[in-house]
Amino acid sequence: MSGRTRYWTLLSGAVLLAGYLALGVYNVESDESAVAYVLGRAVGRDVLPGIHWNPPWPWGRVAVARTATNFIMPVEHSDPGGTEESLWLLGDTNVIVGRLGIQYSIRSLTRFEVSHEDPRELLRRAGRRIVTRFLAGENVDAALTSRRSDLLTAVQRQVQSILDDHGAGIEIQSVNIQALAPPEQGGVRQAFQEVQSALADRERVVDEARADRAQILAEAEGEAEHRVAQAQAARHRRVEIAKGEGERFRRLALEHRRTPKLTEERLYLEALEEILPHMDTYVVQSGPDGKVNLRVVR
């Protein structure tokens, strides 16, 4: 082999090697995470955003997924995307239409990759299992009204426990009800809505009656307190007047014992001062013969 041929051979090999090694360069975006494998073994766990390198195929591979994004997993009794209503059987043998949405994120991409062959399917089946178990113990009225929030709490807590037991690396953010109502067939939903409207009207009337009762009681209590205060004030006034009159009588009795005649004249004059201003007084002059004409015309 000539030197020139050897040179071109080495150069071609170097270019091919560089091109092959360049295939191992990969980029992780800001909302992503990655797991790098070499010979089937994870050597780079939860790789942070940036540009990285890992031996290319067939020696290695890289799994990249969004981990800073929330996903929605629908939970329904029929297949996802099916055309039929998602019907659930309740404990009282009634059926309802129900669809829930589990909002989740990938907490650890490494666990997500190695824990289960299909972690999302595990999540969907776990959600269906918990919803079925919960609704099987409820009647239709409770499931559609008072137990809705309990259903969401039970699904989030118990499904998260199942995922943690499998080490799936998934974290549930929230659970939302997308549909929870009686079926459309046979006018069942309309009848249920009418019943719920009647119950709501009853609660409204009861609340209004309670408010009126509270207002009437408050007004009655206020009026009672006002009258009690008036009575107490009148009692206090009369007691003070009685005390004053008693003290005045005691002093008059003491003065009467000292000077009886003077005290009697004083009391007589005081009585006249009190009585005369309220009486009509007539002054009649006597006639020439000294007689008085008692006929007075007003």
Beta strands, then each sheet from edge to edge (+ up, - down):
strand 1: 25-28
strand 2: 32-38
strand 3: 41-47
strand 4: 50-53
strand 5: 60-66
strand 6: 71-76
strand 7: 87-89
strand 8: 95-106
strand 9: 170-181
sheet 1: 1+ 4-
sheet 2: 3+ 2- 5+
sheet 3: 6+ 8- 7+
sheet 4: 6+ 8- 9+
end
